[in-house]
Amino acid sequence: MSLIEQQAAPYTRLIAQLQQTAAAADNCDSNEQAALLANERMQDIQAYWVAGLLGKQGETERHGSIEIREFGEWNRGEGPAFLRAQALINGEWKVGSIAISAEASSWSKQHWDQSPAYRSCILHIILSPAPPYWRSLSSVQEDIPVLHIPDLRWRELLSLPSPLDRDSLELCQEPLADNSIELIDRSLRAAAAYRIMRKQLLFERRAAAIGRSQCWYESWAESLGYYNNRGNMKQLARRVPLNELQAQPELIEPLLLGTAGFLLPHLPSGADDETRHYHRQCWDAWWPQREQYELSGSQALPWSTQQQRPANHPQRRVAALAASIPHWAEIENSLSASKIYQFEQIISQLRHPYWQQRSCLGSARQARPSTLIGKERLRAFYINHLLVQDSSPEAWRIYCQQKERQVPGKISRLAKLLAGDRQDLQTLLSNCYAQQGIIQMGIDFGSNSRRGAKLFPAELAGLPQARG
């Protein structure tokens, strides 16, 4: 048993007990809740489908068995999610598009049944069970086969909790409120270690499908994105894969900035000469690639610029990602706890004559250059990815040493629900492992409770009784 498994053992036993309770009760989350979860993470689910992680065989409701031979290519414009897929459906060879939605009813709610773009569909994938006698009909009344992906399969990939029978569990208000701070600390360490195990499992499965280098590239991109843009950065890395950038080193910046939607034909009239020159260079390289890479309509990435410092503007974050790619071999070679100083040295030496003094295209030039990637982004990468994928004792030691100067509001609110309003908790929550443990507990015991009850078992593998 590895050190991480030992640290996580109490929490692992706890989750196993809850899952047994749920299985005995045979009372899972409602279809409505499953659809809500799936909609929130649809981009991730699509990425797992195209990588083959949701399976390639199944049984449709009325069209017999199905075997996927080609999962399709991600659509970059309006219409079905995947194009040019190939499948054997009830013994008949089919080539066409695949649509995917959380609920079967999305087919009609989003007017796919009236859109000519969906006539090419050979399959409609759904993530919650279809209503009785449901049919997904095209605009010419062709009956499209429907394939339901079981909840447990995609929940596991998303590191979501299995559907639990909430009514059969003891509902507790502020379940940790009477526990000592030492006991809460132990509980949060166990939950954080359990979270690491889940992330390791998902990383290995995805790496087996798409390669470790692409997985690390997506993880790095996600970490560079400030809070509201982490998902967009990860999605950008999926839409412009690492191998395509490495094969065209002269196009790295234009492809990333253009696919992100940041290269427009015309700049604001107030843009200075340096900006116009830089933009022209990128635009001239992007234009011939635009048809292949541009994301349009509903596929465009919804970047956010709210509540963030200028240095965290998404354009600058994408530029920082671009600056990393020419050094990717060195970066990937240093992704372990034993080489963390080497990794920091590589990142600290990244330079860009334009983006070190700008926050976005057209912004005023700063008096002094600033680093492309600061310590805050590095810490996010360590605690969510680099140290997580290293099972050595050194990685766990460094992981437990990571701290945040300011506790995010989301963490504080979750902690208050679990332990009440207690002053001694604030110092503990400055530890990143404690924050990760709070997040895992929120996922497992809070996020799926429709009545808003705070859930926690009476004991954590022999730890003293919590208040119910």
C-alpha positions, 0 to 999 in steps of 0.5 A, spaced: 500 500 500 502 506 497 503 512 502 497 516 499 493 509 500 495 509 507 493 516 508 486 515 504 484 509 508 479 512 513 476 516 507 476 510 502 472 505 507 467 511 509 465 512 501 465 504 501 460 504 506 456 509 503 456 506 497 454 499 500 448 503 503 446 506 497 446 499 493 442 496 498 437 501 498 436 501 491 435 509 491 439 513 486 439 520 484 433 523 480 434 523 472 433 531 473 440 531 478 444 527 473 442 531 467 444 537 471 451 534 473 452 532 466 450 539 463 455 542 467 461 538 465 459 536 458 465 539 455 469 534 459 464 528 457 465 530 450 472 529 451 472 522 454 467 520 448 472 522 443 478 519 447 474 512 447 473 512 455 465 512 455 466 505 451 465 503 444 459 498 445 452 498 447 445 496 446 440 501 444 433 502 445 430 499 439 435 499 434 439 493 437 446 493 439 452 498 437 459 498 436 463 504 435 469 503 430 470 511 429 468 516 435 468 522 430 471 528 430 470 534 434 465 539 431 468 546 431 461 549 429 454 549 429 451 542 429 452 535 432 458 534 437 462 529 432 462 529 425 465 523 421 463 517 426 463 510 424 459 505 427 456 498 426 448 498 428 444 492 429 449 489 424 449 495 419 455 499 417 453 507 418 457 513 417 455 520 420 455 524 425 453 523 433 449 528 437 450 528 445 446 531 450 444 530 458 437 528 457 433 525 451 428 531 451 434 536 449 433 533 442 426 537 441 428 542 446 434 545 442 430 544 436 435 538 433 429 535 430 428 541 425 435 542 424 438 540 417 445 539 420 442 533 424 440 529 418 446 526 418 446 523 425 447 516 426 447 516 433 444 520 439 448 519 446 444 521 452 447 521 459 440 520 463 435 514 461 430 516 456 422 517 457 418 511 455 417 510 448 422 516 446 424 517 439 429 522 437 427 524 430 430 528 424 427 533 420 425 528 415 422 523 420 428 518 420 428 515 427 435 516 430 438 510 434 439 512 442 444 510 446 444 511 454 451 511 457 450 509 464 451 514 470 456 510 474 461 510 468 461 518 466 460 520 474 467 516 475 470 519 469 468 526 472 470 524 479 463 525 481 460 521 487 456 515 485 449 516 486 447 515 494 441 514 497 440 520 501 434 518 505 437 512 508 443 516 511 444 520 517 443 527 516 447 532 520 447 539 521 455 541 522 457 534 523 464 536 525 462 542 529 464 538 536 470 535 533 477 537 536 481 541 530 486 535 530 481 531 529 478 535 523 485 536 520 486 528 520 479 528 517 481 533 511 488 529 510 484 523 509 479 526 504 485 530 500 489 523 499 482 520 497 482 526 492 489 525 490 487 517 488 481 519 484 485 524 480 491 519 479 486 514 476 483 519 472 489 521 469 492 514 468 485 512 464 486 518 460 493 517 458 492 510 456 487 513 451 491 520 448 498 519 451 501 522 457 504 528 454 497 531 452 494 529 459 500 534 462 499 539 457 491 539 458 493 540 466 498 545 465 493 549 461 488 548 466 492 551 471 494 557 467 487 559 467 485 564 472 479 561 476 473 562 471 477 560 465 480 554 467 475 550 464 476 554 457 483 553 458 483 546 458 478 545 452 483 550 448 488 545 449 484 539 447 482 543 441 489 544 439 492 538 441 500 538 443 502 534 437 499 539 432 503 545 435 509 541 436 509 539 428 508 547 427 512 551 432 512 557 427 504 557 428 504 556 436 501 563 438 497 564 432 493 557 433 492 558 440 490 565 440 486 564 434 482 558 436 481 561 443 477 567 439 482 572 440 484 574 433 479 579 430 480 582 423 480 589 426 483 592 432 480 598 436 482 604 433 486 606 439 491 600 439 499 602 438 504 601 433 507 595 437 500 592 438 498 592 430 505 589 428 504 583 433 497 582 431 498 583 424 504 577 424 499 573 428 493 574 424 497 573 417 499 566 420 492 564 423 488 566 417 490 560 412 489 555 418 482 559 420 477 554 417 481 548 420 481 551 427 476 556 428 470 555 433 464 558 432 457 559 434 455 555 440 462 552 440 466 558 441 469 558 448 466 563 453 471 567 456 470 571 463 474 577 464 470 579 471 473 579 478 480 578 476 487 582 475 489 585 469 495 580 469 490 574 469 486 576 463 485 570 459 489 573 452 495 573 457 494 566 460 493 563 453 500 567 451 503 564 457 501 557 454 504 558 447 510 560 450 511 554 454 510 549 448 517 550 445 520 548 452 515 542 453 520 536 453 524 540 458 518 541 462 515 534 462 522 531 464 521 535 470 514 534 472 516 530 479 517 532 486 524 531 486 525 536 480 520 541 482 526 546 483 528 545 475 521 546 473 521 552 477 527 554 473 524 553 466 518 557 468 521 563 471 526 563 464 520 564 459 520 570 456 515 574 451 517 581 448 509 583 448 506 579 453 511 581 459 508 588 458 501 587 456 495 584 459 491 584 453 491 586 445 490 593 445 492 594 453 497 600 455 504 598 455 506 597 462 512 601 465 516 594 467 516 587 464 512 582 469 513 575 469 508 571 465 507 565 470 507 567 477 507 563 483 500 563 484 499 559 478 505 554 479 502 553 486 495 551 483 499 546 478 502 543 484 496 542 488 492 539 483 496 536 478 504 535 479 504 533 486 498 529 485 501 524 480 507 523 484 506 518 489 513 518 493 513 520 500 517 527 498 511 529 493 506 528 499 511 532 504 511 538 499 503 537 498 502 538 505 506 544 506 503 548 500 499 554 503 494 559 500 495 566 503 487 567 502 482 562 503 477 562 497 470 564 499 467 557 496 472 553 501 470 558 507 462 557 506 463 549 505 467 549 511 462 553 515 457 548 513 461 542 515 464 545 522 460 551 523 463 558 525 469 556 529 475 561 529 480 555 529 478 553 523 481 559 519 488 557 520 487 550 518 484 552 512 490 556 509 493 549 508 492 547 501 491 540 503 485 542 507 482 546 502 482 540 497 479 535 503 473 540 504 472 540 496 472 532 496 467 532 502 463 537 499 462 533 493 461 527 496 456 529 502 453 536 500 453 537 492 447 532 491 443 533 496 436 536 493 434 538 500 440 542 502 442 537 508 449 537 510 451 529 510 456 526 514 457 519 517 457 518 525 464 516 525 470 516 520 473 509 520 474 509 528 474 517 529 470 520 535 463 521 534 461 527 530 454 531 532 448 529 528 
